[in-house]
């Protein structure tokens, strides 16, 4: 029976060990590389302006402000005190086209840039000074070492196919760990957890492989399982279905009464309407509300939260989504959600992160647990160590197999 367990463990590892080695090395590297990348490229992540407007010099005094940029919505702001979200959208639309999708990530700490994830003909991130609105730089979707490593770690550079492969490998890894524990399980307790390095390389590698695998089996299983959940979205749906709960869906837009055809306010006499305005008029829909007004509606829905992601789409036939971070949300990007009618600014629905369906709700814990952000620097260091341990298990196991195979061939000769 032991021989059968050994064969199963060996051939599962030889077939998929390279994926585990890649996952471990890239995961550990990403934990270190992300903060290092921000430190090495302050021109992208540190705003060059003097700070978001605090009201000085604002002729509107205590007028309502954009919850994203801090600029007065009354139109009385002075130059240099912060730009409006709507003006940023217009600038981006002129460059990338009116049909582009823009996800705005406001600064979360003083001195940070405002980041815009662009999905248009060009795909990437634009880094903007929230005070002046000046672009400080941009990166393409696959530009930079962090993006390349993340694509390899999360999808093997194979998009959705790679995510499905990683999810399947994660399931097989659990079987691999179970077979490893069966092979390690001692007949007498307490077990000997000693790594003997004085009896040759082969014995030392065997002890490292066996002892590290046994000690870290549970932690590695948690890391692999959370990675599979994040990589392949259907897993969340299965969790919700198994719990018997209903999936939280975006509300539908209500039908608006047909408006009388009127000239657009921004349209000068005799000037042709913009494609966005013409499209809205042809559908009988009212023009879209300014983004800052929509952001203010989202903020009012969760007064104790902050806007973490403002997901703009030019289409007026679907709700606009704003992700909020409330004080008790462990997710660094916030999972509380507000759905807005882009035509009227009305709040169509809102849900706190802990009221989402189970398959989505656990994302608030799984994501920061997998990246280490849930526990700050200590947990991030532990996650990096687990990644290196996973790679060590794969490399040591492969090396042991090669050495023993070579020894068997020499004995036959």
PyMOL commands that set and color helices and strands:
alter all, ss='L'
color gray80, all
select helices_A, chain A and resi 2-40+42-45+85-96+145-155+159-184+201-215+217-231+234-243+275-282+291-301+353-355+358-361+363-371+373-412
alter helices_A, ss='H'
color red, helices_A
select strands_A, chain A and resi 101-105+114-119+123-128+135-140+306-312+320-325+336-340+347-351
alter strands_A, ss='S'
color yellow, strands_A
deselect
rebuild
show_as cartoon
